Amino acid sequence: MTHHRQKFRTLAAEAAMILGGFIFGTSEFAAMGLLPEIAKANGVAVDVAGASVTSYAWVWSSALP
């Protein structure tokens, strides 16, 4: 494989990982805006629904390399 082609593949893989991390990371912010509706739908308090978003963030950040 040529040097330029290998460099392009490396950059494409890095870009895909960055984009994937951005998409999964911003999903936490989308859930924060919907906390009252999530809490109401599940029959729990808003702070309990917020704890579920926090636990998701902790798992996500600890699973990153």
DSSP file (Angstrom, degrees, kcal/mol; ACC not computed):
  #  RESIDUE AA STRUCTURE BP1 BP2  ACC     N-H-->O    O-->H-N    N-H-->O    O-->H-N    TCO  KAPPA ALPHA  PHI   PSI    X-CA   Y-CA   Z-CA
    1    1 A M              0   0    0      0, 0.0     2,-0.0     0, 0.0     0, 0.0   0.000 360.0 360.0 360.0 138.4    0.0    0.0    0.0
    2    2 A T     >  -     0   0    0      1,-0.1     4,-2.2     4,-0.0     5,-0.2  -0.293 360.0-114.7 -73.1 161.0    1.4    3.4   -0.8
    3    3 A H  H  > S+     0   0    0      1,-0.2     4,-2.3     2,-0.2     5,-0.2   0.896 114.6  49.9 -62.4 -42.6    2.2    5.9    1.8
    4    4 A H  H  > S+     0   0    0      1,-0.2     4,-2.2     2,-0.2    -1,-0.2   0.891 111.1  48.6 -66.2 -39.8   -0.5    8.4    0.7
    5    5 A R  H  > S+     0   0    0      2,-0.2     4,-2.2     1,-0.2    -1,-0.2   0.906 112.3  48.4 -67.9 -40.4   -3.2    5.7    0.7
    6    6 A Q  H  X S+     0   0    0     -4,-2.2     4,-2.1     2,-0.2    -2,-0.2   0.899 111.4  50.4 -66.0 -40.2   -2.3    4.4    4.1
    7    7 A K  H  X S+     0   0    0     -4,-2.3     4,-2.5     2,-0.2    -2,-0.2   0.906 110.1  50.4 -64.4 -41.4   -2.3    8.0    5.5
    8    8 A F  H  X S+     0   0    0     -4,-2.2     4,-2.6     2,-0.2    -2,-0.2   0.913 110.2  49.5 -62.5 -43.3   -5.7    8.6    4.0
    9    9 A R  H  X S+     0   0    0     -4,-2.2     4,-2.2     2,-0.2    -1,-0.2   0.885 111.2  50.0 -64.4 -38.2   -7.1    5.4    5.5
   10   10 A T  H  X S+     0   0    0     -4,-2.1     4,-2.3     2,-0.2    -2,-0.2   0.934 112.5  46.3 -65.2 -46.0   -5.7    6.4    8.9
   11   11 A L  H  X S+     0   0    0     -4,-2.5     4,-2.5     1,-0.2    -2,-0.2   0.885 111.8  51.7 -64.3 -38.7   -7.2    9.9    8.8
   12   12 A A  H  X S+     0   0    0     -4,-2.6     4,-2.1     2,-0.2    -1,-0.2   0.897 110.4  48.6 -65.1 -40.1  -10.5    8.4    7.6
   13   13 A A  H  X S+     0   0    0     -4,-2.2     4,-2.0     2,-0.2    -2,-0.2   0.904 112.3  48.5 -66.2 -41.2  -10.6    6.0   10.6
   14   14 A E  H  X S+     0   0    0     -4,-2.3     4,-2.4     2,-0.2    -2,-0.2   0.908 111.0  50.6 -64.6 -41.6   -9.7    8.8   13.0
   15   15 A A  H  X S+     0   0    0     -4,-2.5     4,-2.6     1,-0.2    -2,-0.2   0.890 109.4  51.1 -63.5 -39.5  -12.4   11.0   11.6
   16   16 A A  H  X S+     0   0    0     -4,-2.1     4,-2.4     2,-0.2    -1,-0.2   0.891 110.9  48.3 -65.2 -39.5  -15.0    8.2   11.9
   17   17 A M  H  X S+     0   0    0     -4,-2.0     4,-2.3     2,-0.2    -2,-0.2   0.898 112.5  48.3 -68.4 -39.8  -14.0    7.6   15.5
   18   18 A I  H  X S+     0   0    0     -4,-2.4     4,-2.3     2,-0.2    -2,-0.2   0.928 113.0  47.7 -65.3 -44.7  -14.2   11.4   16.3
   19   19 A L  H  X S+     0   0    0     -4,-2.6     4,-2.5     2,-0.2    -2,-0.2   0.910 112.2  49.7 -63.4 -42.4  -17.6   11.7   14.6
   20   20 A G  H  X S+     0   0    0     -4,-2.4     4,-2.5     1,-0.2     5,-0.2   0.906 111.0  49.4 -62.8 -42.0  -18.9    8.6   16.4
   21   21 A G  H  X S+     0   0    0     -4,-2.3     4,-2.3     1,-0.2    -1,-0.2   0.891 111.2  50.0 -63.8 -39.2  -17.7    9.9   19.8
   22   22 A F  H  X S+     0   0    0     -4,-2.3     4,-2.3     2,-0.2    -2,-0.2   0.922 111.5  48.0 -64.2 -44.3  -19.4   13.3   19.1
   23   23 A I  H  X S+     0   0    0     -4,-2.5     4,-0.8     1,-0.2    -2,-0.2   0.939 116.2  42.2 -64.4 -47.3  -22.7   11.7   18.1
   24   24 A F  H  < S+     0   0    0     -4,-2.5     4,-0.4     1,-0.2     3,-0.3   0.862 114.8  52.1 -68.7 -34.6  -22.8    9.4   21.2
   25   25 A G  H >X S+     0   0    0     -4,-2.3     3,-1.0    -5,-0.2     4,-0.5   0.877 107.1  51.2 -68.9 -38.3  -21.6   12.2   23.5
   26   26 A T  H 3X S+     0   0    0     -4,-2.3     4,-1.7     1,-0.2     3,-0.2   0.672  91.8  76.5 -75.6 -14.8  -24.2   14.7   22.4
   27   27 A S  H 3X S+     0   0    0     -4,-0.8     4,-1.6    -3,-0.3    -1,-0.2   0.804  89.3  59.1 -64.5 -25.9  -27.0   12.1   23.0
   28   28 A E  H <> S+     0   0    0     -3,-1.0     4,-1.5    -4,-0.4    -1,-0.2   0.893 103.9  50.1 -66.2 -39.8  -26.6   12.9   26.7
   29   29 A F  H  X S+     0   0    0     -4,-0.5     4,-1.2    -3,-0.2    -2,-0.2   0.859 107.6  53.4 -69.0 -34.2  -27.4   16.5   26.1
   30   30 A A  H  X S+     0   0    0     -4,-1.7     4,-0.7     1,-0.2     3,-0.2   0.895 107.6  51.5 -65.5 -38.9  -30.5   15.6   24.1
   31   31 A A  H >< S+     0   0    0     -4,-1.6     3,-0.6     1,-0.2    -1,-0.2   0.838 101.8  61.4 -67.2 -32.4  -31.7   13.5   27.0
   32   32 A M  H >< S+     0   0    0     -4,-1.5     3,-1.1     1,-0.2    -1,-0.2   0.878 101.5  52.3 -63.3 -36.8  -31.2   16.4   29.5
   33   33 A G  H 3< S+     0   0    0     -4,-1.2    -1,-0.2     1,-0.2    -2,-0.2   0.725 112.3  46.3 -69.9 -20.6  -33.7   18.5   27.6
   34   34 A L  T <X S+     0   0    0     -4,-0.7     4,-2.7    -3,-0.6     3,-0.3   0.260  76.9 113.2-104.2  11.1  -36.3   15.7   27.8
   35   35 A L  H <> S+     0   0    0     -3,-1.1     4,-2.9     1,-0.2     5,-0.3   0.883  75.2  51.3 -56.3 -45.0  -35.8   14.8   31.5
   36   36 A P  H  > S+     0   0    0      0, 0.0     4,-2.2     0, 0.0    -1,-0.2   0.913 114.5  44.1 -60.1 -39.4  -39.3   16.0   32.6
   37   37 A E  H  > S+     0   0    0     -3,-0.3     4,-2.5     2,-0.2    -2,-0.2   0.894 113.9  49.8 -70.6 -39.2  -41.0   13.9   29.9
   38   38 A I  H  X S+     0   0    0     -4,-2.7     4,-1.7     2,-0.2    -1,-0.2   0.922 112.6  47.8 -63.7 -43.7  -38.7   10.9   30.6
   39   39 A A  H  X>S+     0   0    0     -4,-2.9     5,-2.3    -5,-0.2     4,-0.8   0.915 113.1  47.7 -63.4 -43.6  -39.5   11.1   34.3
   40   40 A K  H ><5S+     0   0    0     -4,-2.2     3,-0.5    -5,-0.3    -2,-0.2   0.907 110.9  51.0 -64.6 -42.0  -43.2   11.4   33.7
   41   41 A A  H 3<5S+     0   0    0     -4,-2.5    -1,-0.2     1,-0.2    -2,-0.2   0.828 117.0  40.1 -66.3 -31.2  -43.3    8.5   31.2
   42   42 A N  H 3<5S-     0   0    0     -4,-1.7    -1,-0.2    -5,-0.2    -2,-0.2   0.471 109.4-120.7 -97.2  -2.7  -41.4    6.2   33.7
   43   43 A G  T <<5S+     0   0    0     -4,-0.8     2,-0.3    -3,-0.5    -3,-0.2   0.843  72.2 117.3  69.8  33.7  -43.3    7.4   36.8
   44   44 A V  S   <S-     0   0    0     -5,-2.3    -1,-0.2    -6,-0.2    -2,-0.1  -0.797  70.1 -88.6-125.4 169.2  -40.2    8.7   38.6
   45   45 A A     >  -     0   0    0     -2,-0.3     4,-2.0     1,-0.1     3,-0.3  -0.357  38.0-113.0 -73.7 159.3  -38.9   12.0   39.9
   46   46 A V  H  > S+     0   0    0      1,-0.2     4,-2.3     2,-0.2     5,-0.2   0.868 116.8  55.8 -62.7 -36.8  -36.9   14.3   37.5
   47   47 A D  H  > S+     0   0    0      2,-0.2     4,-1.7     1,-0.2    -1,-0.2   0.848 106.2  50.8 -66.9 -31.3  -33.7   13.8   39.7
   48   48 A V  H  > S+     0   0    0     -3,-0.3     4,-1.3     2,-0.2    -1,-0.2   0.905 110.5  48.8 -69.7 -41.3  -34.0   10.0   39.4
   49   49 A A  H  X S+     0   0    0     -4,-2.0     4,-1.3     1,-0.2    -2,-0.2   0.874 109.7  53.6 -64.2 -35.8  -34.3   10.4   35.6
   50   50 A G  H  X S+     0   0    0     -4,-2.3     4,-2.2     1,-0.2    -1,-0.2   0.856 102.7  57.4 -65.4 -35.0  -31.2   12.7   35.7
   51   51 A A  H  X S+     0   0    0     -4,-1.7     4,-2.7     1,-0.2    -1,-0.2   0.839 101.5  56.2 -65.1 -31.4  -29.3   10.0   37.6
   52   52 A S  H  X S+     0   0    0     -4,-1.3     4,-1.9     2,-0.2    -1,-0.2   0.891 108.0  47.3 -67.6 -37.1  -29.9    7.7   34.7
   53   53 A V  H  X S+     0   0    0     -4,-1.3     4,-2.2     2,-0.2    -2,-0.2   0.903 112.5  50.4 -67.4 -40.0  -28.3   10.2   32.3
   54   54 A T  H  X S+     0   0    0     -4,-2.2     4,-2.3     2,-0.2    -2,-0.2   0.911 109.7  49.5 -64.2 -42.6  -25.4   10.6   34.7
   55   55 A S  H  X S+     0   0    0     -4,-2.7     4,-2.4     1,-0.2    -1,-0.2   0.894 109.5  52.3 -65.2 -37.9  -24.9    6.8   35.0
   56   56 A Y  H  X S+     0   0    0     -4,-1.9     4,-2.6     1,-0.2    -1,-0.2   0.920 109.7  49.7 -60.5 -43.0  -24.9    6.5   31.2
   57   57 A A  H  X S+     0   0    0     -4,-2.2     4,-2.7     1,-0.2    -2,-0.2   0.892 110.1  50.4 -64.6 -39.7  -22.3    9.3   31.0
   58   58 A W  H  X S+     0   0    0     -4,-2.3     4,-2.1     2,-0.2    -1,-0.2   0.921 112.8  45.7 -64.4 -43.8  -20.1    7.5   33.6
   59   59 A V  H  X S+     0   0    0     -4,-2.4     4,-1.5     2,-0.2    -2,-0.2   0.926 114.0  49.5 -64.8 -43.8  -20.3    4.2   31.8
   60   60 A W  H  X S+     0   0    0     -4,-2.6     4,-0.7     1,-0.2    -2,-0.2   0.927 113.0  45.6 -61.8 -46.1  -19.6    5.9   28.4
   61   61 A S  H  < S+     0   0    0     -4,-2.7     3,-0.4     1,-0.2    -1,-0.2   0.844 113.2  49.3 -70.3 -31.5  -16.6    7.8   29.7
   62   62 A S  H  < S+     0   0    0     -4,-2.1    -1,-0.2    -5,-0.2    -2,-0.2   0.746 107.3  56.0 -78.2 -20.8  -15.1    4.7   31.5
   63   63 A A  H  < S+     0   0    0     -4,-1.5    -1,-0.2    -3,-0.2    -2,-0.2   0.630  85.3 101.9 -84.1 -13.4  -15.5    2.6   28.4
   64   64 A L     <        0   0    0     -4,-0.7    -3,-0.0    -3,-0.4    -4,-0.0  -0.376 360.0 360.0 -69.3 149.5  -13.5    4.9   26.2
   65   65 A P              0   0    0      0, 0.0    -1,-0.1     0, 0.0    -3,-0.1   0.516 360.0 360.0 -68.5 360.0   -9.9    3.9   25.5
